[in-house]
Amino acid sequence: MGSVSGLLALGAFSDFIPAPFLSGRAWIAPMLLAGSGLTVLIVAPAYRIGGWKAVVGKQLFNTMLAICLAPPLLGLLCWLVLARGGPWVYTRIVGVDFEQTHVMQTTSMPNARACKYRLSGGPLAHRFPGHLCIDESLYRRHPEQRVSVLLRGQRSVLGMRIASISDVP
């Protein structure tokens, strides 16, 4: 179970473009419901054991804030596993190799911690997240401009795993 969880977590944070049906706004309500259900599964046993005092403890405000924030955060976690992690694992196993050329936009996010240089547009238009991380050298060759890039990786019915990004001469 731990290795499956590790693969799902790795897939959630990799360069993976989910299929359009996995990355639309239609997922917001179901994932909020899933997050609400998980919140109930966490709070209900504490209530059964010790009543509201066991749930609330000594800080009512912090507890209420946690209960209000838990459904959207747990919903986001569910979406990461169901729309990115699981499809990434599936694509790694049964996906076929592909190469595609797209015209995409390079951007710089100097305040970002993990992904300072990004590609957007192309197959990422109207998706979440709407960018791929790129290395600084690719960005420096084409700063803040549209560029033709070659995406290589694996494709399945659930999405595309991007293994490499290179600019087309």
Secondary structure, 3 states (H helix, E strand, C coil): CHHHHHHHHHHHCCCEEECHHHCCHHHHHHHHHHHHHHHHHHHHHHHHHHHHHHHHCCCHHHHHHHHHHHHHHHHHHHHHHHHHHHHHHHHHHHCEEEEEEEEEEEEECCCCCCCCEEEECHHHCCCCCCEEECCHHHHHHCCCCEEEEEEEEEEECCEEEEEEEEECC
